[in-house]
């Protein structure tokens, strides 16, 4: 799946499932880890798990599997799709880790900018 299509599919699923504060942090110019991070918040641990599960299921149906998933039992689930890494946080964990601050030199887009 193409990079742009992957991001759009991820953001669409998260938006439909009521993820909050969806941010796309473009990191290609800053690190070799990934070309972008998709960062979102869920309202509860159940919502966080559901968001991650929906992304995994939707992409799997399109033939794309994660390279790695971490944190299924925590307030932060990381899903590595190679060029795109998805971070699904509960609100306290997102505040604490503040990914956006760590990557403040990167270009940051919203779901609206991706979905049009």
N, CA, C and O atoms as a Tinker XYZ file with bonds, in Angstrom:
   464  protein
     1  N      0.846000   -1.180000    0.000000    73     2
     2  CA     0.000000    0.000000    0.000000    64     1     3
     3  C      0.888000    1.239000    0.000000    63     2     4     5
     4  O      1.870000    1.300000    0.740000    81     3
     5  N      0.549000    2.217000   -0.821000    73     3     6
     6  CA     1.317000    3.453000   -0.886000    64     5     7
     7  C      1.242000    4.208000    0.431000    63     6     8     9
     8  O      0.262000    4.114000    1.171000    81     7
     9  N      2.296000    4.955000    0.701000    73     7    10
    10  CA     2.417000    5.736000    1.934000    64     9    11
    11  C      1.199000    6.635000    2.173000    63    10    12    13
    12  O      0.616000    6.599000    3.257000    81    11
    13  N      0.811000    7.434000    1.185000    73    11    14
    14  CA    -0.308000    8.369000    1.340000    64    13    15
    15  C     -1.616000    7.624000    1.586000    63    14    16    17
    16  O     -2.445000    8.059000    2.384000    81    15
    17  N     -1.792000    6.505000    0.897000    73    15    18
    18  CA    -2.998000    5.698000    1.057000    64    17    19
    19  C     -3.041000    5.072000    2.455000    63    18    20    21
    20  O     -4.103000    4.997000    3.074000    81    19
    21  N     -1.896000    4.631000    2.940000    73    19    22
    22  CA    -1.798000    4.057000    4.281000    64    21    23
    23  C     -2.210000    5.082000    5.325000    63    22    24    25
    24  O     -3.026000    4.790000    6.199000    81    23
    25  N     -1.654000    6.271000    5.238000    73    23    26
    26  CA    -2.001000    7.323000    6.203000    64    25    27
    27  C     -3.488000    7.646000    6.142000    63    26    28    29
    28  O     -4.148000    7.735000    7.178000    81    27
    29  N     -4.014000    7.819000    4.945000    73    27    30
    30  CA    -5.421000    8.168000    4.787000    64    29    31
    31  C     -6.331000    7.082000    5.378000    63    30    32    33
    32  O     -7.318000    7.395000    6.044000    81    31
    33  N     -6.002000    5.817000    5.136000    73    31    34
    34  CA    -6.804000    4.722000    5.700000    64    33    35
    35  C     -6.748000    4.706000    7.218000    63    34    36    37
    36  O     -7.773000    4.514000    7.873000    81    35
    37  N     -5.573000    4.904000    7.781000    73    35    38
    38  CA    -5.426000    4.933000    9.240000    64    37    39
    39  C     -6.238000    6.075000    9.832000    63    38    40    41
    40  O     -7.001000    5.875000   10.777000    81    39
    41  N     -6.078000    7.261000    9.281000    73    39    42
    42  CA    -6.772000    8.441000    9.812000    64    41    43
    43  C     -8.286000    8.288000    9.666000    63    42    44    45
    44  O     -9.037000    8.673000   10.562000    81    43
    45  N     -8.732000    7.735000    8.552000    73    43    46
    46  CA   -10.167000    7.552000    8.336000    64    45    47
    47  C    -10.769000    6.633000    9.399000    63    46    48    49
    48  O    -11.815000    6.943000    9.970000    81    47
    49  N    -10.112000    5.510000    9.663000    73    47    50
    50  CA   -10.601000    4.570000   10.676000    64    49    51
    51  C    -10.636000    5.242000   12.045000    63    50    52    53
    52  O    -11.631000    5.144000   12.763000    81    51
    53  N     -9.563000    5.914000   12.401000    73    51    54
    54  CA    -9.503000    6.572000   13.710000    64    53    55
    55  C    -10.562000    7.654000   13.840000    63    54    56    57
    56  O    -11.186000    7.786000   14.893000    81    55
    57  N    -10.768000    8.417000   12.798000    73    55    58
    58  CA   -11.785000    9.470000   12.808000    64    57    59
    59  C    -13.183000    8.872000   12.960000    63    58    60    61
    60  O    -13.988000    9.369000   13.747000    81    59
    61  N    -13.471000    7.821000   12.218000    73    59    62
    62  CA   -14.784000    7.168000   12.289000    64    61    63
    63  C    -15.054000    6.567000   13.667000    63    62    64    65
    64  O    -16.207000    6.482000   14.091000    81    63
    65  N    -14.016000    6.159000   14.354000    73    63    66
    66  CA   -14.157000    5.531000   15.674000    64    65    67
    67  C    -13.989000    6.538000   16.816000    63    66    68    69
    68  O    -13.782000    6.162000   17.970000    81    67
    69  N    -14.082000    7.814000   16.470000    73    67    70
    70  CA   -14.107000    8.902000   17.469000    64    69    71
    71  C    -12.807000    9.081000   18.246000    63    70    72    73
    72  O    -12.827000    9.457000   19.418000    81    71
    73  N    -11.670000    8.808000   17.590000    73    71    74
    74  CA   -10.386000    9.142000   18.209000    64    73    75
    75  C    -10.330000   10.655000   18.362000    63    74    76    77
    76  O    -10.894000   11.386000   17.547000    81    75
    77  N     -9.663000   11.117000   19.384000    73    75    78
    78  CA    -9.579000   12.554000   19.639000    64    77    79
    79  C     -8.203000   13.097000   19.276000    63    78    80    81
    80  O     -7.191000   12.406000   19.392000    81    79
    81  N     -8.193000   14.339000   18.836000    73    79    82
    82  CA    -6.971000   15.097000   18.585000    64    81    83
    83  C     -5.989000   14.327000   17.689000    63    82    84    85
    84  O     -4.840000   14.092000   18.064000    81    83
    85  N     -6.462000   13.946000   16.511000    73    83    86
    86  CA    -5.639000   13.192000   15.566000    64    85    87
    87  C     -4.595000   14.125000   14.960000    63    86    88    89
    88  O     -4.935000   15.156000   14.379000    81    87
    89  N     -3.330000   13.757000   15.097000    73    87    90
    90  CA    -2.221000   14.531000   14.539000    64    89    91
    91  C     -1.341000   13.610000   13.700000    63    90    92    93
    92  O     -1.090000   12.463000   14.070000    81    91
    93  N     -0.882000   14.122000   12.582000    73    91    94
    94  CA     0.037000   13.403000   11.717000    64    93    95
    95  C      1.349000   14.186000   11.730000    63    94    96    97
    96  O      1.410000   15.308000   11.228000    81    95
    97  N      2.382000   13.601000   12.296000    73    95    98
    98  CA     3.672000   14.266000   12.445000    64    97    99
    99  C      4.610000   13.712000   11.381000    63    98   100   101
   100  O      4.977000   12.537000   11.421000    81    99
   101  N      4.993000   14.551000   10.439000    73    99   102
   102  CA     5.848000   14.128000    9.337000    64   101   103
   103  C      7.314000   14.203000    9.760000    63   102   104   105
   104  O      7.874000   15.285000    9.938000    81   103
   105  N      7.914000   13.035000    9.915000    73   103   106
   106  CA     9.259000   12.930000   10.492000    64   105   107
   107  C     10.332000   12.495000    9.493000    63   106   108   109
   108  O     11.483000   12.296000    9.880000    81   107
   109  N      9.980000   12.346000    8.232000    73   107   110
   110  CA    10.922000   11.810000    7.232000    64   109   111
   111  C     12.224000   12.590000    7.163000    63   110   112   113
   112  O     13.285000   12.008000    6.936000    81   111
   113  N     12.155000   13.892000    7.355000    73   111   114
   114  CA    13.350000   14.736000    7.273000    64   113   115
   115  C     14.169000   14.732000    8.569000    63   114   116   117
   116  O     15.286000   15.249000    8.606000    81   115
   117  N     13.604000   14.147000    9.629000    73   115   118
   118  CA    14.235000   14.246000   10.947000    64   117   119
   119  C     14.776000   12.937000   11.506000    63   118   120   121
   120  O     15.631000   12.948000   12.391000    81   119
   121  N     14.283000   11.805000   10.993000    73   119   122
   122  CA    14.695000   10.521000   11.547000    64   121   123
   123  C     14.532000    9.416000   10.507000    63   122   124   125
   124  O     13.781000    9.560000    9.542000    81   123
   125  N     15.242000    8.315000   10.718000    73   123   126
   126  CA    15.071000    7.154000    9.843000    64   125   127
   127  C     14.069000    6.161000   10.437000    63   126   128   129
   128  O     13.764000    5.144000    9.816000    81   127
   129  N     13.564000    6.450000   11.624000    73   127   130
   130  CA    12.647000    5.542000   12.320000    64   129   131
   131  C     11.359000    5.332000   11.515000    63   130   132   133
   132  O     10.903000    4.201000   11.349000    81   131
   133  N     10.777000    6.429000   11.017000    73   131   134
   134  CA     9.528000    6.367000   10.250000    64   133   135
   135  C      9.362000    7.672000    9.494000    63   134   136   137
   136  O      9.953000    8.691000    9.850000    81   135
   137  N      8.552000    7.630000    8.448000    73   135   138
   138  CA     8.267000    8.853000    7.695000    64   137   139
   139  C      7.236000    9.718000    8.403000    63   138   140   141
   140  O      7.219000   10.937000    8.236000    81   139
   141  N      6.369000    9.079000    9.201000    73   139   142
   142  CA     5.426000    9.882000    9.993000    64   141   143
   143  C      4.906000    9.085000   11.172000    63   142   144   145
   144  O      4.941000    7.855000   11.200000    81   143
   145  N      4.425000    9.841000   12.141000    73   143   146
   146  CA     3.728000    9.289000   13.297000    64   145   147
   147  C      2.295000    9.774000   13.229000    63   146   148   149
   148  O      2.041000   10.950000   12.967000    81   147
   149  N      1.363000    8.871000   13.465000    73   147   150
   150  CA    -0.032000    9.263000   13.650000    64   149   151
   151  C     -0.268000    9.150000   15.148000    63   150   152   153
   152  O     -0.086000    8.082000   15.731000    81   151
   153  N     -0.675000   10.256000   15.774000    73   151   154
   154  CA    -0.841000   10.308000   17.224000    64   153   155
   155  C     -2.296000   10.653000   17.538000    63   154   156   157
   156  O     -2.832000   11.636000   17.027000    81   155
   157  N     -2.929000    9.837000   18.383000    73   155   158
   158  CA    -4.335000   10.062000   18.733000    64   157   159
   159  C     -4.560000    9.759000   20.205000    63   158   160   161
   160  O     -3.739000    9.122000   20.866000    81   159
   161  N     -5.697000   10.235000   20.695000    73   159   162
   162  CA    -6.110000    9.941000   22.067000    64   161   163
   163  C     -7.438000    9.202000   22.058000    63   162   164   165
   164  O     -8.301000    9.434000   21.212000    81   163
   165  N     -7.574000    8.297000   23.036000    73   163   166
   166  CA    -8.843000    7.639000   23.316000    64   165   167
   167  C     -9.345000    8.091000   24.666000    63   166   168   169
   168  O     -8.568000    8.591000   25.480000    81   167
   169  N    -10.627000    7.924000   24.918000    73   167   170
   170  CA   -11.251000    8.382000   26.167000    64   169   171
   171  C    -11.002000    7.480000   27.364000    63   170   172   173
   172  O    -11.134000    7.916000   28.508000    81   171
   173  N    -10.643000    6.229000   27.113000    73   171   174
   174  CA   -10.457000    5.251000   28.186000    64   173   175
   175  C     -9.539000    4.150000   27.673000    63   174   176   177
   176  O     -9.204000    4.113000   26.489000    81   175
   177  N     -9.138000    3.263000   28.560000    73   175   178
   178  CA    -8.292000    2.148000   28.123000    64   177   179
   179  C     -9.050000    1.264000   27.133000    63   178   180   181
   180  O     -8.452000    0.718000   26.205000    81   179
   181  N    -10.349000    1.122000   27.324000    73   179   182
   182  CA   -11.163000    0.337000   26.398000    64   181   183
   183  C    -11.198000    0.998000   25.025000    63   182   184   185
   184  O    -11.086000    0.316000   24.006000    81   183
   185  N    -11.351000    2.322000   24.992000    73   183   186
   186  CA   -11.373000    3.056000   23.728000    64   185   187
   187  C    -10.015000    2.970000   23.031000    63   186   188   189
   188  O     -9.958000    2.809000   21.812000    81   187
   189  N     -8.935000    3.075000   23.784000    73   187   190
   190  CA    -7.583000    2.961000   23.222000    64   189   191
   191  C     -7.416000    1.597000   22.546000    63   190   192   193
   192  O     -6.953000    1.520000   21.408000    81   191
   193  N     -7.788000    0.538000   23.236000    73   191   194
   194  CA    -7.675000   -0.815000   22.675000    64   193   195
   195  C     -8.566000   -0.977000   21.447000    63   194   196   197
   196  O     -8.168000   -1.601000   20.464000    81   195
   197  N     -9.765000   -0.416000   21.507000    73   195   198
   198  CA   -10.686000   -0.516000   20.373000    64   197   199
   199  C    -10.149000    0.229000   19.151000    63   198   200   201
   200  O    -10.250000   -0.267000   18.029000    81   199
   201  N     -9.583000    1.410000   19.361000    73   199   202
   202  CA    -9.009000    2.183000   18.250000    64   201   203
   203  C     -7.888000    1.400000   17.575000    63   202   204   205
   204  O     -7.854000    1.285000   16.350000    81   203
   205  N     -6.977000    0.866000   18.375000    73   203   206
   206  CA    -5.865000    0.095000   17.821000    64   205   207
   207  C     -6.380000   -1.146000   17.092000    63   206   208   209
   208  O     -5.893000   -1.483000   16.013000    81   207
   209  N     -7.352000   -1.813000   17.674000    73   207   210
   210  CA    -7.922000   -2.992000   17.053000    64   209   211
   211  C     -8.593000   -2.692000   15.724000    63   210   212   213
   212  O     -8.474000   -3.467000   14.774000    81   211
   213  N     -9.291000   -1.583000   15.655000    73   211   214
   214  CA    -9.967000   -1.195000   14.412000    64   213   215
   215  C     -8.957000   -0.875000   13.306000    63   214   216   217
   216  O     -9.158000   -1.251000   12.152000    81   215
   217  N     -7.880000   -0.186000   13.659000    73   215   218
   218  CA    -6.835000    0.108000   12.669000    64   217   219
   219  C     -6.231000   -1.197000   12.166000    63   218   220   221
   220  O     -6.085000   -1.399000   10.960000    81   219
   221  N     -5.882000   -2.078000   13.093000    73   219   222
   222  CA    -5.274000   -3.350000   12.704000    64   221   223
   223  C     -6.212000   -4.151000   11.806000    63   222   224   225
   224  O     -5.777000   -4.679000   10.782000    81   223
   225  N     -7.484000   -4.252000   12.166000    73   223   226
   226  CA    -8.458000   -5.011000   11.371000    64   225   227
   227  C     -8.659000   -4.409000    9.982000    63   226   228   229
   228  O     -8.660000   -5.129000    8.983000    81   227
   229  N     -8.828000   -3.094000    9.922000    73   227   230
   230  CA    -9.080000   -2.428000    8.633000    64   229   231
   231  C     -7.901000   -2.587000    7.683000    63   230   232   233
   232  O     -8.084000   -2.880000    6.501000    81   231
   233  N     -6.696000   -2.395000    8.199000    73   231   234
   234  CA    -5.524000   -2.517000    7.335000    64   233   235
   235  C     -5.267000   -3.966000    6.941000    63   234   236   237
   236  O     -4.820000   -4.237000    5.827000    81   235
   237  N     -5.545000   -4.891000    7.844000    73   235   238
   238  CA    -5.386000   -6.308000    7.536000    64   237   239
   239  C     -6.305000   -6.705000    6.379000    63   238   240   241
   240  O     -5.901000   -7.467000    5.501000    81   239
   241  N     -7.530000   -6.193000    6.375000    73   239   242
   242  CA    -8.466000   -6.472000    5.278000    64   241   243
   243  C     -7.955000   -5.926000    3.949000    63   242   244   245
   244  O     -8.330000   -6.417000    2.884000    81   243
   245  N     -7.099000   -4.910000    4.016000    73   243   246
   246  CA    -6.511000   -4.323000    2.809000    64   245   247
   247  C     -5.153000   -4.947000    2.472000    63   246   248   249
   248  O     -4.477000   -4.518000    1.537000    81   247
   249  N     -4.764000   -5.966000    3.247000    73   247   250
   250  CA    -3.528000   -6.683000    2.959000    64   249   251
   251  C     -2.280000   -6.101000    3.599000    63   250   252   253
   252  O     -1.166000   -6.430000    3.191000    81   251
   253  N     -2.448000   -5.241000    4.597000    73   251   254
   254  CA    -1.301000   -4.622000    5.264000    64   253   255
   255  C     -1.289000   -5.021000    6.737000    63   254   256   257
   256  O     -2.240000   -4.766000    7.476000    81   255
   257  N     -0.198000   -5.648000    7.140000    73   255   258
   258  CA    -0.049000   -6.099000    8.526000    64   257   259
   259  C      1.008000   -5.249000    9.228000    63   258   260   261
   260  O      1.958000   -4.798000    8.588000    81   259
   261  N      0.857000   -5.027000   10.530000    73   259   262
   262  CA     1.888000   -4.276000   11.258000    64   261   263
   263  C      3.165000   -5.103000   11.386000    63   262   264   265
   264  O      3.124000   -6.330000   11.478000    81   263
   265  N      4.289000   -4.409000   11.390000    73   263   266
   266  CA     5.556000   -5.091000   11.635000    64   265   267
   267  C      5.677000   -5.454000   13.108000    63   266   268   269
   268  O      6.308000   -6.446000   13.475000    81   267
   269  N      5.050000   -4.615000   13.952000    73   267   270
   270  CA     5.163000   -4.818000   15.397000    64   269   271
   271  C      4.082000   -4.012000   16.102000    63   270   272   273
   272  O      3.718000   -2.924000   15.656000    81   271
   273  N      3.568000   -4.558000   17.215000    73   271   274
   274  CA     2.628000   -3.830000   18.078000    64   273   275
   275  C      3.118000   -3.981000   19.508000    63   274   276   277
   276  O      3.494000   -5.072000   19.937000    81   275
   277  N      3.110000   -2.863000   20.246000    73   275   278
   278  CA     3.527000   -2.882000   21.656000    64   277   279
   279  C      2.497000   -2.178000   22.516000    63   278   280   281
   280  O      1.799000   -1.274000   22.057000    81   279
   281  N      2.407000   -2.606000   23.782000    73   279   282
   282  CA     1.639000   -1.873000   24.776000    64   281   283
   283  C      0.167000   -2.187000   24.854000    63   282   284   285
   284  O     -0.604000   -1.356000   25.334000    81   283
   285  N     -0.251000   -3.339000   24.408000    73   283   286
   286  CA    -1.692000   -3.649000   24.396000    64   285   287
   287  C     -2.342000   -3.584000   25.777000    63   286   288   289
   288  O     -3.561000   -3.436000   25.874000    81   287
   289  N     -1.558000   -3.689000   26.836000    73   287   290
   290  CA    -2.119000   -3.666000   28.185000    64   289   291
   291  C     -1.839000   -2.344000   28.903000    63   290   292   293
   292  O     -1.952000   -2.266000   30.126000    81   291
   293  N     -1.479000   -1.317000   28.153000    73   291   294
   294  CA    -1.116000   -0.045000   28.782000    64   293   295
   295  C     -1.964000    1.093000   28.222000    63   294   296   297
   296  O     -2.877000    0.864000   27.429000    81   295
   297  N     -1.658000    2.310000   28.638000    73   295   298
   298  CA    -2.338000    3.498000   28.136000    64   297   299
   299  C     -1.743000    4.033000   26.854000    63   298   300   301
   300  O     -2.098000    5.124000   26.407000    81   299
   301  N     -0.829000    3.266000   26.252000    73   299   302
   302  CA    -0.176000    3.695000   25.019000    64   301   303
   303  C      0.084000    2.462000   24.161000    63   302   304   305
   304  O      0.874000    1.596000   24.536000    81   303
   305  N     -0.573000    2.385000   23.022000    73   303   306
   306  CA    -0.353000    1.286000   22.087000    64   305   307
   307  C      0.382000    1.850000   20.878000    63   306   308   309
   308  O     -0.059000    2.825000   20.268000    81   307
   309  N      1.500000    1.232000   20.542000    73   307   310
   310  CA     2.300000    1.628000   19.395000    64   309   311
   311  C      2.154000    0.560000   18.329000    63   310   312   313
   312  O      2.341000   -0.628000   18.590000    81   311
   313  N      1.812000    1.005000   17.106000    73   311   314
   314  CA     1.636000    0.092000   15.975000    64   313   315
   315  C      2.596000    0.509000   14.877000    63   314   316   317
   316  O      2.481000    1.605000   14.328000    81   315
   317  N      3.544000   -0.361000   14.553000    73   315   318
   318  CA     4.584000   -0.045000   13.577000    64   317   319
   319  C      4.221000   -0.630000   12.215000    63   318   320   321
   320  O      4.201000   -1.847000   12.029000    81   319
   321  N      3.934000    0.263000   11.268000    73   319   322
   322  CA     3.645000   -0.139000    9.892000    64   321   323
   323  C      4.793000    0.261000    8.964000    63   322   324   325
   324  O      4.571000    0.565000    7.792000    81   323
   325  N      5.996000    0.261000    9.480000    73   323   326
   326  CA     7.176000    0.591000    8.677000    64   325   327
   327  C      7.339000    2.088000    8.520000    63   326   328   329
   328  O      7.930000    2.741000    9.379000    81   327
   329  N      6.825000    2.637000    7.439000    73   327   330
   330  CA     6.965000    4.080000    7.204000    64   329   331
   331  C      6.045000    4.903000    8.095000    63   330   332   333
   332  O      6.266000    6.099000    8.284000    81   331
   333  N      5.010000    4.264000    8.642000    73   331   334
   334  CA     4.039000    4.956000    9.494000    64   333   335
   335  C      3.961000    4.237000   10.838000    63   334   336   337
   336  O      3.765000    3.023000   10.895000    81   335
   337  N      4.117000    5.000000   11.915000    73   335   338
   338  CA     3.973000    4.460000   13.264000    64   337   339
   339  C      2.766000    5.138000   13.898000    63   338   340   341
   340  O      2.681000    6.365000   13.936000    81   339
   341  N      1.830000    4.327000   14.397000    73   339   342
   342  CA     0.608000    4.831000   15.015000    64   341   343
   343  C      0.766000    4.753000   16.530000    63   342   344   345
   344  O      1.105000    3.703000   17.075000    81   343
   345  N      0.516000    5.881000   17.206000    73   343   346
   346  CA     0.557000    5.954000   18.664000    64   345   347
   347  C     -0.862000    6.227000   19.147000    63   346   348   349
   348  O     -1.414000    7.294000   18.876000    81   347
   349  N     -1.457000    5.273000   19.859000    73   347   350
   350  CA    -2.794000    5.451000   20.413000    64   349   351
   351  C     -2.637000    5.564000   21.931000    63   350   352   353
   352  O     -2.234000    4.613000   22.600000    81   351
   353  N     -2.964000    6.746000   22.456000    73   351   354
   354  CA    -2.767000    7.053000   23.871000    64   353   355
   355  C     -4.093000    7.217000   24.602000    63   354   356   357
   356  O     -5.102000    7.586000   24.001000    81   355
   357  N     -4.082000    6.938000   25.913000    73   355   358
   358  CA    -5.131000    7.497000   26.742000    64   357   359
   359  C     -4.685000    8.929000   27.056000    63   358   360   361
   360  O     -3.520000    9.267000   26.847000    81   359
   361  N     -5.572000    9.753000   27.541000    73   359   362
   362  CA    -5.249000   11.182000   27.701000    64   361   363
   363  C     -4.088000   11.442000   28.671000    63   362   364   365
   364  O     -3.204000   12.234000   28.344000    81   363
   365  N     -4.057000   10.808000   29.848000    73   363   366
   366  CA    -2.921000   11.067000   30.751000    64   365   367
   367  C     -1.571000   10.671000   30.147000    63   366   368   369
   368  O     -0.586000   11.388000   30.320000    81   367
   369  N     -1.514000    9.550000   29.447000    73   367   370
   370  CA    -0.254000    9.111000   28.839000    64   369   371
   371  C      0.169000   10.058000   27.724000    63   370   372   373
   372  O      1.355000   10.355000   27.578000    81   371
   373  N     -0.791000   10.532000   26.938000    73   371   374
   374  CA    -0.442000   11.459000   25.861000    64   373   375
   375  C      0.116000   12.764000   26.422000    63   374   376   377
   376  O      1.080000   13.320000   25.895000    81   375
   377  N     -0.501000   13.240000   27.493000    73   375   378
   378  CA     0.010000   14.453000   28.138000    64   377   379
   379  C      1.420000   14.230000   28.680000    63   378   380   381
   380  O      2.297000   15.078000   28.519000    81   379
   381  N      1.626000   13.098000   29.315000    73   379   382
   382  CA     2.912000   12.807000   29.937000    64   381   383
   383  C      4.033000   12.687000   28.903000    63   382   384   385
   384  O      5.090000   13.296000   29.070000    81   383
   385  N      3.817000   11.913000   27.843000    73   383   386
   386  CA     4.863000   11.676000   26.855000    64   385   387
   387  C      5.002000   12.809000   25.841000    63   386   388   389
   388  O      6.083000   13.011000   25.289000    81   387
   389  N      3.943000   13.535000   25.595000    73   387   390
   390  CA     3.952000   14.745000   24.764000    64   389   391
   391  C      4.786000   14.584000   23.485000    63   390   392   393
   392  O      5.752000   15.312000   23.257000    81   391
   393  N      4.390000   13.626000   22.673000    73   391   394
   394  CA     5.091000   13.315000   21.417000    64   393   395
   395  C      5.214000   14.555000   20.529000    63   394   396   397
   396  O      6.248000   14.770000   19.897000    81   395
   397  N      4.163000   15.363000   20.484000    73   395   398
   398  CA     4.187000   16.555000   19.639000    64   397   399
   399  C      5.322000   17.505000   20.026000    63   398   400   401
   400  O      5.940000   18.119000   19.156000    81   399
   401  N      5.597000   17.625000   21.317000    73   399   402
   402  CA     6.697000   18.480000   21.774000    64   401   403
   403  C      8.039000   17.894000   21.371000    63   402   404   405
   404  O      8.945000   18.622000   20.965000    81   403
   405  N      8.164000   16.572000   21.483000    73   403   406
   406  CA     9.422000   15.915000   21.117000    64   405   407
   407  C      9.758000   16.115000   19.649000    63   406   408   409
   408  O     10.931000   16.192000   19.283000    81   407
   409  N      8.727000   16.199000   18.799000    73   407   410
   410  CA     8.914000   16.336000   17.356000    64   409   411
   411  C      8.439000   17.712000   16.892000    63   410   412   413
   412  O      7.881000   17.839000   15.802000    81   411
   413  N      8.653000   18.727000   17.699000    73   411   414
   414  CA     8.156000   20.064000   17.386000    64   413   415
   415  C      8.769000   20.669000   16.122000    63   414   416   417
   416  O      8.211000   21.614000   15.566000    81   415
   417  N      9.889000   20.151000   15.665000    73   415   418
   418  CA    10.497000   20.643000   14.422000    64   417   419
   419  C      9.870000   20.025000   13.179000    63   418   420   421
   420  O     10.177000   20.434000   12.059000    81   419
   421  N      9.002000   19.053000   13.370000    73   419   422
   422  CA     8.356000   18.376000   12.244000    64   421   423
   423  C      7.098000   19.132000   11.820000    63   422   424   425
   424  O      6.532000   19.913000   12.585000    81   423
   425  N      6.681000   18.881000   10.594000    73   423   426
   426  CA     5.406000   19.397000   10.108000    64   425   427
   427  C      4.295000   18.544000   10.719000    63   426   428   429
   428  O      4.368000   17.315000   10.696000    81   427
   429  N      3.267000   19.198000   11.266000    73   427   430
   430  CA     2.161000   18.474000   11.890000    64   429   431
   431  C      0.870000   18.821000   11.168000    63   430   432   433
   432  O      0.536000   19.991000   10.980000    81   431
   433  N      0.146000   17.769000   10.762000    73   431   434
   434  CA    -1.133000   17.945000   10.090000    64   433   435
   435  C     -2.260000   17.393000   10.957000    63   434   436   437
   436  O     -2.027000   16.599000   11.868000    81   435
   437  N     -3.486000   17.825000   10.659000    73   435   438
   438  CA    -4.670000   17.329000   11.356000    64   437   439
   439  C     -5.396000   16.310000   10.478000    63   438   440   441
   440  O     -5.086000   16.160000    9.296000    81   439
   441  N     -6.352000   15.624000   11.064000    73   439   442
   442  CA    -7.159000   14.670000   10.297000    64   441   443
   443  C     -7.888000   15.371000    9.160000    63   442   444   445
   444  O     -8.000000   14.829000    8.060000    81   443
   445  N     -8.379000   16.566000    9.422000    73   443   446
   446  CA    -9.110000   17.315000    8.394000    64   445   447
   447  C     -8.230000   17.588000    7.174000    63   446   448   449
   448  O     -8.706000   17.541000    6.040000    81   447
   449  N     -6.964000   17.870000    7.404000    73   447   450
   450  CA    -6.053000   18.135000    6.299000    64   449   451
   451  C     -5.793000   16.869000    5.473000    63   450   452   453
   452  O     -5.584000   16.951000    4.262000    81   451
   453  N     -5.806000   15.713000    6.118000    73   451   454
   454  CA    -5.556000   14.453000    5.431000    64   453   455
   455  C     -6.818000   13.975000    4.699000    63   454   456   457
   456  O     -6.746000   13.521000    3.557000    81   455
   457  N     -7.963000   14.080000    5.364000    73   455   458
   458  CA    -9.197000   13.564000    4.797000    64   457   459
   459  C     -9.875000   14.519000    3.829000    63   458   460   461
   460  O    -10.707000   14.119000    3.016000    81   459
   461  N     -9.500000   15.803000    3.934000    73   459   462
   462  CA   -10.058000   16.792000    3.005000    64   461   463
   463  C    -11.374000   17.292000    3.341000    63   462   464
   464  O    -11.921000   18.125000    2.618000    81   463
